[in-house]
Amino acid sequence: MTYSYKTRAGTFFIKQISHRWHVIYQDDSLGSYHSPQHALDDLVGGHTFSPSNGIDTSSLGIPDELGEWSVQRN
């Protein structure tokens, strides 16, 4: 399963890779988490690894509910 959300800075993904959930932005993993909600909480709070373009993820208005993200079932 993959979650995605489009922002003005581009699309963010929360994707399961090898039993862990990763925040993916511009093909870079911004962190590995035990659950998609934990990944989202850190992304919304600006607590992930910093994207290479330096954007502050907490300023993007990303919703903190996974239900507001698009879902793709793999």
C-alpha atoms as a printed R data frame, in Angstrom:
   type eleno elety resid chain resno      x      y      z
1  ATOM     1    CA   MET     A     1  0.000  0.000  0.000
2  ATOM     2    CA   THR     A     2  1.211  3.494 -0.819
3  ATOM     3    CA   TYR     A     3 -0.208  6.800  0.397
4  ATOM     4    CA   SER     A     4  0.398  9.989 -1.583
5  ATOM     5    CA   TYR     A     5 -0.333 13.674 -1.107
6  ATOM     6    CA   LYS     A     6  0.388 16.456 -3.589
7  ATOM     7    CA   THR     A     7  1.678 19.766 -2.187
8  ATOM     8    CA   ARG     A     8  2.919 22.977 -3.793
9  ATOM     9    CA   ALA     A     9  6.448 21.569 -3.348
10 ATOM    10    CA   GLY     A    10  5.653 18.228 -4.999
11 ATOM    11    CA   THR     A    11  4.163 14.892 -4.048
12 ATOM    12    CA   PHE     A    12  5.002 13.082 -0.826
13 ATOM    13    CA   PHE     A    13  4.566  9.348 -0.426
14 ATOM    14    CA   ILE     A    14  4.325  7.048  2.564
15 ATOM    15    CA   LYS     A    15  5.243  3.610  1.327
16 ATOM    16    CA   GLN     A    16  5.937  0.247  2.927
17 ATOM    17    CA   ILE     A    17  9.390 -1.077  2.058
18 ATOM    18    CA   SER     A    18 10.678 -4.259  3.732
19 ATOM    19    CA   HIS     A    19  8.211 -4.173  6.653
20 ATOM    20    CA   ARG     A    20  8.917 -0.495  7.451
21 ATOM    21    CA   TRP     A    21  7.078  2.640  6.337
22 ATOM    22    CA   HIS     A    22  9.124  5.311  4.554
23 ATOM    23    CA   VAL     A    23  8.375  8.948  3.812
24 ATOM    24    CA   ILE     A    24  9.460  9.417  0.194
25 ATOM    25    CA   TYR     A    25  9.969 12.774 -1.478
26 ATOM    26    CA   GLN     A    26 11.709 13.244 -4.844
27 ATOM    27    CA   ASP     A    27 12.929  9.611 -4.718
28 ATOM    28    CA   ASP     A    28 14.620 10.143 -1.320
29 ATOM    29    CA   SER     A    29 13.607  8.426  1.911
30 ATOM    30    CA   LEU     A    30 13.138 10.993  4.657
31 ATOM    31    CA   GLY     A    31 12.876  8.342  7.359
32 ATOM    32    CA   SER     A    32 11.786  4.833  8.277
33 ATOM    33    CA   TYR     A    33  8.889  4.177 10.671
34 ATOM    34    CA   HIS     A    34  6.984  1.310 12.273
35 ATOM    35    CA   SER     A    35  3.583  2.593 11.066
36 ATOM    36    CA   PRO     A    36  2.231  4.892  8.357
37 ATOM    37    CA   GLN     A    37  0.660  7.146 11.000
38 ATOM    38    CA   HIS     A    38  3.999  7.604 12.784
39 ATOM    39    CA   ALA     A    39  5.590  8.512  9.434
40 ATOM    40    CA   LEU     A    40  2.822 11.026  8.792
41 ATOM    41    CA   ASP     A    41  3.085 12.533 12.277
42 ATOM    42    CA   ASP     A    42  6.799 13.201 11.805
43 ATOM    43    CA   LEU     A    43  6.256 14.563  8.290
44 ATOM    44    CA   VAL     A    44  3.538 16.988  9.397
45 ATOM    45    CA   GLY     A    45  5.599 18.077 12.390
46 ATOM    46    CA   GLY     A    46  8.735 18.667 10.315
47 ATOM    47    CA   HIS     A    47 10.631 15.919 12.162
48 ATOM    48    CA   THR     A    48 11.775 13.811  9.195
49 ATOM    49    CA   PHE     A    49 15.205 14.024  7.607
50 ATOM    50    CA   SER     A    50 15.392 17.277  5.641
51 ATOM    51    CA   PRO     A    51 14.601 17.097  1.932
52 ATOM    52    CA   SER     A    52 17.564 17.950 -0.294
53 ATOM    53    CA   ASN     A    53 15.836 21.158 -1.415
54 ATOM    54    CA   GLY     A    54 15.607 22.359  2.205
55 ATOM    55    CA   ILE     A    55 11.814 22.674  2.310
56 ATOM    56    CA   ASP     A    56 10.236 22.723  5.774
57 ATOM    57    CA   THR     A    57  7.566 20.023  5.551
58 ATOM    58    CA   SER     A    58  5.645 21.494  8.488
59 ATOM    59    CA   SER     A    59  4.877 24.592  6.373
60 ATOM    60    CA   LEU     A    60  3.157 22.716  3.518
61 ATOM    61    CA   GLY     A    61 -0.294 22.246  5.036
62 ATOM    62    CA   ILE     A    62 -0.100 18.460  4.794
63 ATOM    63    CA   PRO     A    63 -3.162 16.899  6.484
64 ATOM    64    CA   ASP     A    64 -2.451 14.802  9.561
65 ATOM    65    CA   GLU     A    65 -5.104 12.181  8.742
66 ATOM    66    CA   LEU     A    66 -4.169  9.373  6.351
67 ATOM    67    CA   GLY     A    67 -7.820  9.322  5.246
68 ATOM    68    CA   GLU     A    68 -7.155 12.608  3.420
69 ATOM    69    CA   TRP     A    69 -4.312 11.072  1.389
70 ATOM    70    CA   SER     A    70 -4.730  9.126 -1.859
71 ATOM    71    CA   VAL     A    71 -4.228  5.378 -1.473
72 ATOM    72    CA   GLN     A    72 -2.814  2.958 -3.992
73 ATOM    73    CA   ARG     A    73 -3.024 -0.715 -3.168
74 ATOM    74    CA   ASN     A    74 -0.036 -2.592 -4.583
